[in-house]
Amino acid sequence: MQERQWIIARRSELDALAEELAKQLQEVQAERDELAIAERVLNRLAEQALADAAAVAPKAAQVAGRAVLLVPHRSDAADEGALPGDYRKILAIVREADGPVQVRAVGERLGLDASVRGKLEPLRAKMTKLADRGWLHKRGDGRFTARP
């Protein structure tokens, strides 16, 4: 009779253990599914970042058979004469200003219709490109200053 009670008690222990293991297995599978989703999202973000980086890559032109940036990095150019004319005008306006300037103020000096926001976006892109290349400094408030 004792053997029978031992078997029943042991079976009960094993049933409880099996139930606990099944619960843990479910939790592990759920976490693995979440990790698989997170991995897919990270892969998509990495692919998007690569695509964005390629889209923002500096444009090059051919000069004397060599590839050169249309708007060179400041450290690569001897002086601002290496910049296209419209970029030199922007740089001159920012340098003439007493302090940080907004895109709108530069647009007004260039004769753009500053009341239409869409007219300023190409100018904002040019000023940002100048900042990215080290010619201007873009402040956190969106205004620009000339680099010394």
C-alpha positions as CSV (number, residue, x, y, z in Angstrom):
1,M,0.0,0.0,0.0
2,Q,2.9,2.4,0.7
3,E,4.3,1.9,-2.8
4,R,0.9,2.9,-4.2
5,Q,0.8,6.1,-2.2
6,W,4.4,6.9,-3.2
7,I,3.5,6.4,-6.9
8,I,0.5,8.7,-6.6
9,A,2.5,11.3,-4.7
10,R,5.3,11.1,-7.3
11,R,2.9,11.3,-10.2
12,S,1.4,14.4,-8.6
13,E,4.8,16.0,-8.3
14,L,5.7,15.2,-11.9
15,D,2.3,16.5,-13.1
16,A,3.0,19.8,-11.2
17,L,6.5,19.9,-12.7
18,A,5.2,19.3,-16.2
19,E,2.7,22.0,-15.8
20,E,5.3,24.5,-14.6
21,L,7.7,23.5,-17.4
22,A,4.9,23.9,-20.0
23,K,4.2,27.4,-18.6
24,Q,7.9,28.3,-18.8
25,L,8.1,26.9,-22.3
26,Q,5.2,29.1,-23.3
27,E,6.9,32.2,-21.8
28,V,10.2,31.3,-23.6
29,Q,8.4,30.9,-26.9
30,A,6.6,34.2,-26.5
31,E,9.8,36.0,-25.7
32,R,11.5,34.3,-28.7
33,D,8.7,35.5,-31.0
34,E,9.1,39.1,-29.6
35,L,12.9,38.9,-30.2
36,A,12.3,37.7,-33.8
37,I,10.0,40.7,-34.4
38,A,12.5,43.1,-32.8
39,E,15.3,41.7,-35.0
40,R,13.2,42.2,-38.2
41,V,12.4,45.8,-37.1
42,L,16.1,46.5,-36.5
43,N,17.0,45.0,-39.9
44,R,14.5,47.2,-41.6
45,L,15.7,50.3,-39.7
46,A,19.3,49.5,-40.7
47,E,18.3,49.0,-44.3
48,Q,16.4,52.3,-44.2
49,A,19.4,54.1,-42.6
50,L,21.7,52.8,-45.4
51,A,19.2,54.0,-48.0
52,D,18.9,57.4,-46.3
53,A,22.7,57.7,-46.1
54,A,23.0,56.9,-49.8
55,A,20.3,59.5,-50.6
56,V,22.1,62.1,-48.6
57,A,25.5,61.3,-49.9
58,P,27.3,64.4,-51.3
59,K,26.8,64.8,-55.0
60,A,29.9,64.7,-57.1
61,A,30.6,66.3,-60.5
62,Q,33.4,65.6,-62.9
63,V,36.0,68.3,-63.2
64,A,39.0,67.5,-65.4
65,G,38.2,63.9,-65.2
66,R,38.1,63.8,-61.4
67,A,35.1,63.5,-59.2
68,V,34.6,66.6,-57.0
69,L,31.8,67.6,-54.6
70,L,29.6,70.4,-55.9
71,V,29.7,71.8,-52.4
72,P,33.1,70.7,-51.0
73,H,33.9,70.3,-47.3
74,R,35.5,73.4,-45.9
75,S,38.6,71.5,-45.0
76,D,39.0,70.3,-48.6
77,A,38.6,73.7,-50.3
78,A,41.3,76.4,-50.3
79,D,38.7,79.1,-50.0
80,E,35.0,79.8,-50.6
81,G,35.7,80.4,-54.3
82,A,35.3,76.6,-54.6
83,L,31.6,77.0,-53.8
84,P,29.0,77.5,-56.5
85,G,27.8,81.1,-56.8
86,D,24.5,80.8,-55.0
87,Y,26.3,79.1,-52.0
88,R,28.8,82.0,-51.9
89,K,26.0,84.5,-51.8
90,I,24.4,82.7,-48.9
91,L,27.7,82.5,-47.1
92,A,28.3,86.2,-47.6
93,I,24.9,87.1,-46.2
94,V,25.4,85.0,-43.1
95,R,28.8,86.5,-42.6
96,E,27.5,90.1,-42.9
97,A,24.9,89.5,-40.2
98,D,25.5,90.7,-36.7
99,G,24.5,87.4,-35.2
100,P,22.7,84.2,-35.9
101,V,20.3,84.4,-38.9
102,Q,17.1,82.7,-39.8
103,V,16.6,81.1,-43.2
104,R,13.8,83.7,-43.7
105,A,16.1,86.6,-43.3
106,V,18.6,85.2,-45.8
107,G,15.7,84.5,-48.2
108,E,14.6,88.1,-48.0
109,R,18.1,89.3,-48.7
110,L,18.2,87.0,-51.8
111,G,14.8,88.4,-53.0
112,L,12.8,85.3,-52.3
113,D,9.1,85.5,-51.3
114,A,9.6,84.7,-47.6
115,S,5.8,84.7,-47.0
116,V,5.6,81.4,-48.8
117,R,7.2,78.7,-46.7
118,G,7.8,76.4,-49.7
119,K,10.0,79.0,-51.3
120,L,12.4,78.8,-48.4
121,E,12.8,75.1,-48.2
122,P,15.4,74.8,-51.1
123,L,17.3,77.7,-49.3
124,R,17.1,75.8,-46.0
125,A,18.5,72.7,-47.7
126,K,21.4,74.7,-49.2
127,M,22.2,76.3,-45.8
128,T,22.0,72.9,-44.1
129,K,24.4,71.5,-46.7
130,L,26.8,74.4,-46.0
131,A,26.6,73.5,-42.3
132,D,27.1,69.8,-43.0
133,R,30.2,70.7,-45.0
134,G,31.6,73.0,-42.3
135,W,31.0,76.4,-43.9
136,L,28.2,77.4,-41.6
137,H,27.2,76.4,-38.1
138,K,23.5,75.4,-37.6
139,R,22.4,76.2,-34.0
140,G,19.9,74.2,-32.1
141,D,17.2,76.9,-32.6
142,G,17.5,76.5,-36.4
143,R,19.5,79.7,-37.0
144,F,22.8,79.8,-38.7
145,T,26.1,81.5,-38.0
146,A,29.3,81.7,-40.0
147,R,32.2,79.6,-38.9
148,P,35.4,81.7,-38.0
